[in-house]
């Protein structure tokens, strides 16, 4: 159970944003002649970009933690 909880704490936000972007993308797909279609496509692309940003920031913070551990001799 601890493994699932740790995985959920690390990637729960990413999963939630991906699900949201998928739902908005499906709505855009089904709005064929609506003026809102491209706005929904842009929102979906923004959600995917947000996931990329979250993962990039996470990698950066992990590198900072490893560098701090190396300086402290832990």
Secondary structure, DSSP 8 states (H G I E B T S, - for coil): -HHHHHHHHHHHHHHHHHHHHHHHHHHHHH-SS-TTHHHHHHHHHHHHHHHHHHHHHHHHHHHHHHHHHHHHT-
